[in-house]
Amino acid sequence: MTTERPRIAMIADERETLRGFLEFHRATLAMKCDGLSDEDLRRQSMPPSTLSLLGLVRHMAEVERNWFRRVMGGEDIPLVWSDSFDFQAAYDAREATRAEAFAAWEAEMAHARRIEAEAESLDVTAHAARWGTDVSLRTVMQHVILEYGRHNGHADLLREGIDGTVGA
């Protein structure tokens, strides 16, 4: 996965803007993990939390899988790390490796990109059974961007705690 963040077009249509911010945030999480060992990536924030950079990667793989494949794509597939739809289960990465977490995340991003690209418009809807409502691709993209924004803030703090790297 590249750790160079794409430039976000400052003047673009809505879909290109959403796509740009989503790719920017995906690359930001990868950048926060760049150059770290598996041990560093598994380092937890503070007891009792199991939150780690690797846990965030795993969590975002679940988020991408759920919103794009399960909801928008209508695929009847389980989450990767939980049989009970516990998105927090992915955070516990004490036994995880960069290779398995990043492979899952990259696969889910590829599916998400395909599903988004194949959709006729942002107004395409699908039924989100878990919430008992229909949802548009626009809303899904905005939600996933917000998830990344929130968790990239966590990633900033985790990375600083590991080796002092801050910013960008």
N, C-alpha and C positions, 0 to 999 in steps of 0.2 A: 504494500500500500504506500502510495506517495505521501510524504509529509509536507509537501509544498501546498500551501493553501491557494486555491484559485482566487483570482480577483473577482469581486462581485460587481456586476454592471450597475452603474449608478442610474442609468436610464434604460429601462427594459420593460417588457410587458409583465403582467403578474406572474405567469407561469415561469418565465425565465428568472424572475427575481426570487421566487420561492426555491426553484432548483438551485440557483446560485448560493443562497444562504444555507440550504441543506448541505451542499457539497463543501462549503466553507467550514461548517461545523463538523462534518465528518472528518475532514482533514485536520481540524484543530485537535480532535481527540487523538488521532494518530500521531500528531506532532508531540503531544504531551507524553506519549509513550515511547517516543523515538530514543534510541540509544540506551535503553534500560535493560537490565537482565531480567529473567523470569522472576528471580527473587525480589528485585526492586519492584517489579510490576505487581507482585502479590503483597507487598508491604501494606498493612492495614492502617487506616487513619488513626483510630484510637479506640480502646475498649469502651463499650462492648461491640462497637461497629465492626463489621467484616468488610467495609468498603475499601476497595483498592483500585488502582488504575485498571488492572486486569478484570476486576469485577465490573467496572464501568463499561469496558469493551464488551463483556459478555451480556450485560444488561441491555446495551444498545443493540446488540444482535437480536435479542428477544423483542425489543421495541420495534425494530425494522420488520422482523418476521411477523409479528402480530398485526401491525397496522397495514403493511403492504400485502403480504401474502395471505394471511388469514382473513382480514377484513376486505380489503380492496380486491384481492385475487380470488376470494372465496375458497381457498384451499383448506381442507379439513386435516390439518397437521398439528401436532402438539408443539409446545414450546421446546426449546433445545434442552434446557436445564431444569425444567419443572413439569411434572405431570399434573399439578393442581393449579396451574396458571398463577403461580407465585413469582412475580417478576423480581422480587427481592432475592430469590434463591440464587440467581446468577451472580449476585454480589460476592457470595462466598467462593472465592477463587483460590483458597489455600492450597489446593492440589492441582490447580490449572497451569497450563503452559501458554506462552505467547502463541506458539504454533496452532494449538487447537482453538484458542479464543479468537485469534485474528482470522483463521480460516473460516470459522462460523460467521463472524461479522462481515467479512468480505463477501461471502456467498450471499448473505442476506441483503447486503447493499446492492449486489448485482441483480438480484431478483427485484428489489424495490425500484431500481433504475429502469428495468425492463417494463414493469407494471406501469410506472408513471409515464414512460415514453409511449407505451401502446394505448394509453387512455386518450380518448378523443378530446377531452377538455377537463378543466378543473372541476366542472360541474357534474362529472360522472359520480354516481352514488353507489354505495353498497350497504348492506345491512350489517351493523355491528351487533351481533346477537348478544354478546356479553352485556351490552348497555341497553339493548332493546330499542335501538333507534337506527335510522339511516344516517349515513355520514358521507360527505363529499370528499373527493380527492384533495380539494383545496384545504379542507379542515384537517385531513390526515397529514398533509405536508406541513401545515402550520403547527400541528401538535408535535410532530417529530422534531421540527426545528426547535420548539420550546424545550423538549426533552434534552436535546443536545446542549442547548444553551445553559440549562440548569446543571447538567452533569459536567459540562466543560468547566464550569465554575468550581465544582468539586475537584476536577482533574488539576486545575491550577494549584489548588491548595495541596493536593496529594504530591504533585511533582515538586513543589517547593520544599515539602517535608523530606523528600528523598534526597535531593541533591542541590537544593537552593535555586534551581532554575525558576525564573518568574517571567511573566509577561508574554506578549505576542500570543 
